[in-house]
Amino acid sequence: MKNKTSRSQAVRLSSNSIAAERCSTLIDLARKEFAKRPNFSNRYIVLARKIAMRHRLSLGSKDFCKNCNTVFIAGNTLTVRLNSSQKNISYRCNVCKKVRKFGYRLQKSTKSTQPVQSKGFKEAI
């Protein structure tokens, strides 16, 4: 009985790693294909989201628009604004005009104040 449990966990771990690799590959392909074929790019994002949902993986929230499945490319499909009074970064999709806000906080330092990345934050590019 123990062997079956450990074997199923190993299979689950390997399938999750394969799914994560496929999702990252699809998102990279979406970035490359957006200039030539935006419809293909959107389809790649849809497929990556389906795979991630099936395997309960997190794709991150700053790589694509969750409303219209457009890959975020800074200056082309994405506008980034920093609001220091409300301490948030707003990402606006230039295709569907949807705005998403992500909070940040400043790091206390004696030399200068630099923004600290919030949990799960990574570059949009």
C-alpha positions as CSV (number, residue, x, y, z in Angstrom):
1,M,0.0,0.0,0.0
2,K,2.8,2.4,0.8
3,N,4.5,1.7,-2.5
4,K,1.4,2.8,-4.5
5,T,1.1,6.0,-2.5
6,S,4.8,7.0,-3.0
7,R,4.6,6.0,-6.7
8,S,1.5,8.1,-7.3
9,Q,3.2,11.0,-5.6
10,A,6.2,10.6,-7.9
11,V,4.0,10.5,-10.9
12,R,2.1,13.6,-9.8
13,L,5.4,15.5,-9.2
14,S,6.7,14.6,-12.6
15,S,3.5,15.5,-14.4
16,N,3.4,18.8,-12.5
17,S,7.0,19.6,-13.6
18,I,6.2,18.7,-17.2
19,A,3.0,20.9,-17.1
20,A,5.0,23.8,-15.6
21,E,7.6,23.4,-18.4
22,R,4.9,23.3,-21.1
23,C,3.2,26.4,-19.7
24,S,6.4,28.4,-19.6
25,T,7.2,27.3,-23.2
26,L,3.8,28.3,-24.4
27,I,4.1,31.8,-22.7
28,D,7.5,32.2,-24.4
29,L,6.1,31.2,-27.7
30,A,3.2,33.7,-27.2
31,R,5.8,36.5,-26.7
32,K,7.7,35.6,-29.8
33,E,4.6,35.2,-32.0
34,F,2.7,38.3,-30.9
35,A,4.2,40.6,-33.5
36,K,3.5,38.3,-36.4
37,R,0.3,36.4,-35.3
38,P,-1.5,37.9,-32.3
39,N,-4.3,35.3,-32.6
40,F,-1.8,32.4,-32.2
41,S,-0.3,34.3,-29.3
42,N,-3.7,34.5,-27.6
43,R,-4.3,30.8,-28.2
44,Y,-1.0,29.9,-26.6
45,I,-2.0,31.8,-23.5
46,V,-5.4,30.0,-23.4
47,L,-3.7,26.6,-23.7
48,A,-1.1,27.5,-21.0
49,R,-3.9,28.6,-18.7
50,K,-5.9,25.4,-19.3
51,I,-2.8,23.2,-18.5
52,A,-2.1,25.2,-15.4
53,M,-5.7,25.0,-14.1
54,R,-5.7,21.2,-14.7
55,H,-2.5,20.7,-12.7
56,R,-3.3,23.5,-10.2
57,L,-0.2,25.5,-11.1
58,S,0.3,29.2,-10.7
59,L,1.3,31.1,-13.9
60,G,1.8,34.4,-12.2
61,S,-0.4,37.3,-12.7
62,K,1.9,39.7,-14.6
63,D,2.6,37.8,-17.8
64,F,-0.8,38.1,-19.5
65,C,-4.2,39.7,-19.3
66,K,-6.6,37.5,-17.5
67,N,-9.5,39.2,-19.2
68,C,-8.6,39.0,-22.9
69,N,-5.6,36.5,-22.8
70,T,-3.2,38.9,-24.4
71,V,0.5,38.5,-23.5
72,F,2.0,41.5,-21.8
73,I,4.7,43.3,-23.7
74,A,5.8,46.6,-22.1
75,G,5.1,49.5,-24.4
76,N,3.0,47.5,-26.8
77,T,0.2,45.7,-25.0
78,L,0.9,47.0,-21.5
79,T,1.1,50.3,-19.7
80,V,2.7,50.3,-16.3
81,R,2.1,53.2,-13.8
82,L,3.5,53.7,-10.4
83,N,1.2,55.4,-7.8
84,S,3.3,56.4,-4.9
85,S,0.5,57.9,-2.9
86,Q,-1.5,54.7,-2.9
87,K,1.6,52.5,-2.9
88,N,0.6,50.4,-5.9
89,I,1.7,49.5,-9.4
90,S,-1.1,49.5,-12.0
91,Y,-0.9,47.3,-15.1
92,R,-3.3,48.4,-17.9
93,C,-3.9,46.1,-20.9
94,N,-3.9,48.2,-24.0
95,V,-6.2,45.7,-25.8
96,C,-9.2,45.5,-23.4
97,K,-8.3,48.5,-21.2
98,K,-8.5,46.3,-18.0
99,V,-6.5,47.7,-15.1
100,R,-4.9,45.4,-12.4
101,K,-3.2,46.9,-9.3
102,F,-0.4,45.3,-7.3
103,G,0.7,46.7,-4.0
104,Y,4.2,47.4,-2.8
105,R,5.9,48.8,0.2
106,L,9.1,50.7,0.8
107,Q,12.1,49.2,2.5
108,K,13.4,51.1,5.5
109,S,17.0,52.1,4.9
110,T,19.4,54.8,6.1
111,K,20.8,55.6,2.7
112,S,17.8,55.7,0.5
113,T,14.3,54.3,0.1
114,Q,13.9,51.6,-2.5
115,P,10.7,49.8,-3.4
116,V,10.6,46.2,-2.1
117,Q,8.9,43.7,-4.5
118,S,5.8,42.2,-3.1
119,K,5.3,38.5,-2.7
120,G,5.1,36.8,-6.2
121,F,6.2,39.9,-8.0
122,K,8.4,39.5,-11.1
123,E,9.3,41.6,-14.1
124,A,6.7,42.1,-16.8
125,I,9.3,41.8,-19.5
